[in-house]
Amino acid sequence: MSKITAAITAVGAYVPEDILTNKMLEEMVDTNDEWITTRTGIKERHILKDPNKGTSYLAIQAAKDILRKTNLDPKEIDLVIMATATPDMPVASTGVHVATQIGATNAFSYDLQAACSSFLYGMSTAAAYIEAGRYKKVLLIGADKMSSIIDYTDRTTCIIFGDGAGAVLMEPNTEGLGLQDEILKSDSIGRESLKIEAGGSLMPPTEETVARKLHFVQQDGKTVFKFAVSNMAGVSEQIMKRNDLSNEDVNWLVAHQANKRIIDATANRMGLNDEDKVLMNIQRYGNTTSATLPLLLSDYEKNFKKGDNLIFASFGGGFTWGAAYLKWAYNS
Ligand SMILES: CC(C)(COP(=O)(O)OP(=O)(O)OC[C@H]1O[C@@H](n2cnc3c(N)ncnc32)[C@H](O)[C@@H]1OP(=O)(O)O)[C@@H](O)C(=O)NCCC(=O)NCCS
């Protein structure tokens, strides 16, 4: 019997309609389009403005996009993994609500949180279930309503993040396509450099935590930048070496969209001279945390050919980071 690998067999996405441009941010904080563009590569981001809608709304739209494209009966889905750093509520699980809302009534579901690496870690989890033969149809969704945890008076964070969702269906493959290898890492050296300090068990909400804005993202941008460049580039280079992949062999770099300079540094370290291989949509969405990787897959899906070699790379708060090598499984 041939070995079972876990392949991505469909992709879906959703971003909310409202757009927050650099020009609009100029009216809100002391910043300018030129600074944001040269330091980050971001021009605009999508924002879910409706205060009555949370991350589940974004996730449901992305999942429905897959159901529409594939005509898949949601009752066939075995498991829904909801990768997110901004669940609707701390308890109950957002994924459970998403699964029920899309009609995946035979599936079980849970949330997976690893900041901006949530989707990559989720891909590993989904693949492990499939390779073991436990489940056949795993829906992995990456979604974040980052606008719900951003202080729009803080120019060091509000220029970076946006809202969005992407989803992939993962299924068994016997042609050797799908996930080939991964290197996943974490280190709490980054615990203080990128965090939401209050609202958890260590510092439950009080009037004071609200007044001190401790429920918003705080980051030491310089430190995060330094670790992101060395760690994300490091594992990307390592996974190529370990799999005897030259820069010619790599067809696409699917890197977390946190900062164009971090992505460029990773591509350089991998020797990817052809910039067409480096997927980039940060200019339109900003950093959507768990959604960046599936949003790239959705935007570039038509360019991928069956058998193409994709290298995924991510870096996030915690710190969490990693790289994965995946062979694309279909032509669209
Ligand atoms: C946040 C980030 C864009 C800042 O870029 P940078 O080149 O490191 O800029 P610095 O923080 O050194 O700031 C340079 C100057 O610009 C100022 N500045 C900061 N934000 C600004 C803004 N939005 N507009 C204008 N000026 C700004 C700073 O106050 C500083 O001024 P000073 O020199 O007078 O002190 C960059 O550090 C970064 O992308 N870090 C990683 C963040 C990230 O990816 N987080 C998510 C990880 S998944």
PDBQT file of the ligand as one rigid body, heavy atoms in Angstrom, charges set to zero:
ROOT
HETATM    1  C1  LIG A 401       7.128  48.068  13.650  1.00  0.00    +0.000 C 
HETATM    2  C2  LIG A 401       8.164  48.307  12.568  1.00  0.00    +0.000 C 
HETATM    3  C3  LIG A 401       7.481  48.488  11.221  1.00  0.00    +0.000 C 
HETATM    4  C4  LIG A 401       8.915  49.576  12.900  1.00  0.00    +0.000 C 
HETATM    5  O1  LIG A 401       9.937  49.787  11.925  1.00  0.00    +0.000 OA
HETATM    6  P1  LIG A 401      11.401  50.168  12.384  1.00  0.00    +0.000 P 
HETATM    7  O2  LIG A 401      12.173  50.392  11.144  1.00  0.00    +0.000 OA
HETATM    8  O3  LIG A 401      11.878  49.102  13.328  1.00  0.00    +0.000 OA
HETATM    9  O4  LIG A 401      11.154  51.524  13.102  1.00  0.00    +0.000 OA
HETATM   10  P2  LIG A 401      11.543  51.930  14.606  1.00  0.00    +0.000 P 
HETATM   11  O5  LIG A 401      10.673  51.191  15.576  1.00  0.00    +0.000 OA
HETATM   12  O6  LIG A 401      13.035  51.850  14.742  1.00  0.00    +0.000 OA
HETATM   13  O7  LIG A 401      11.125  53.420  14.592  1.00  0.00    +0.000 OA
HETATM   14  C5  LIG A 401      11.840  54.404  13.844  1.00  0.00    +0.000 C 
HETATM   15  C6  LIG A 401      11.223  55.743  14.129  1.00  0.00    +0.000 C 
HETATM   16  O8  LIG A 401       9.913  55.809  13.521  1.00  0.00    +0.000 OA
HETATM   17  C7  LIG A 401       8.951  56.161  14.523  1.00  0.00    +0.000 C 
HETATM   18  N1  LIG A 401       7.683  55.505  14.197  1.00  0.00    +0.000 N 
HETATM   19  C8  LIG A 401       7.183  54.353  14.728  1.00  0.00    +0.000 A 
HETATM   20  N2  LIG A 401       5.995  54.090  14.167  1.00  0.00    +0.000 NA
HETATM   21  C9  LIG A 401       5.755  55.067  13.280  1.00  0.00    +0.000 A 
HETATM   22  C10 LIG A 401       4.700  55.318  12.390  1.00  0.00    +0.000 A 
HETATM   23  N3  LIG A 401       3.626  54.524  12.301  1.00  0.00    +0.000 N 
HETATM   24  N4  LIG A 401       4.776  56.400  11.601  1.00  0.00    +0.000 NA
HETATM   25  C11 LIG A 401       5.822  57.228  11.661  1.00  0.00    +0.000 A 
HETATM   26  N5  LIG A 401       6.872  57.039  12.487  1.00  0.00    +0.000 NA
HETATM   27  C12 LIG A 401       6.825  55.970  13.287  1.00  0.00    +0.000 A 
HETATM   28  C13 LIG A 401       9.557  55.698  15.822  1.00  0.00    +0.000 C 
HETATM   29  O9  LIG A 401       8.992  56.414  16.915  1.00  0.00    +0.000 OA
HETATM   30  C14 LIG A 401      11.018  56.005  15.627  1.00  0.00    +0.000 C 
HETATM   31  O10 LIG A 401      11.224  57.382  15.845  1.00  0.00    +0.000 OA
HETATM   32  P3  LIG A 401      12.576  57.869  16.560  1.00  0.00    +0.000 P 
HETATM   33  O11 LIG A 401      13.699  57.402  15.679  1.00  0.00    +0.000 OA
HETATM   34  O12 LIG A 401      12.397  59.339  16.594  1.00  0.00    +0.000 OA
HETATM   35  O13 LIG A 401      12.582  57.210  17.892  1.00  0.00    +0.000 OA
HETATM   36  C15 LIG A 401       9.179  47.138  12.490  1.00  0.00    +0.000 C 
HETATM   37  O14 LIG A 401       9.987  47.139  13.630  1.00  0.00    +0.000 OA
HETATM   38  C16 LIG A 401       8.510  45.812  12.357  1.00  0.00    +0.000 C 
HETATM   39  O15 LIG A 401       7.875  45.512  11.362  1.00  0.00    +0.000 OA
HETATM   40  N6  LIG A 401       8.679  44.947  13.357  1.00  0.00    +0.000 N 
HETATM   41  C17 LIG A 401       8.088  43.631  13.324  1.00  0.00    +0.000 C 
HETATM   42  C18 LIG A 401       6.655  43.739  13.699  1.00  0.00    +0.000 C 
HETATM   43  C19 LIG A 401       5.907  42.511  13.343  1.00  0.00    +0.000 C 
HETATM   44  O16 LIG A 401       6.124  41.958  12.306  1.00  0.00    +0.000 OA
HETATM   45  N7  LIG A 401       4.998  42.113  14.221  1.00  0.00    +0.000 N 
HETATM   46  C20 LIG A 401       4.192  40.983  14.011  1.00  0.00    +0.000 C 
HETATM   47  C21 LIG A 401       5.009  39.768  14.093  1.00  0.00    +0.000 C 
HETATM   48  S1  LIG A 401       4.130  38.422  13.527  1.00  0.00    +0.000 SA
ENDROOT
TORSDOF 0
